[in-house]
């Protein structure tokens, strides 16, 4: 699981907006860019070239505060 302090400072490298983890902390989502960033061995891979676009029917997790709090 990602550390809460780390989630507070992480931002999307493409737009500098907040990122929100999924329930399993395997992905970080940017709702603004509709990108998701993989988390491997508790290390976020925050590279735009490595990000995946969200599918048209895929929704980022609720709560875009970037602090990992799921609302």
Protein Blocks (a to p, Z undefined) as FASTA:
>chain_A
ZZfklmmmgccfklopacdddfkopaccdfklopacddeehiacfbfklpccddfklccd
ehieonopaZZ
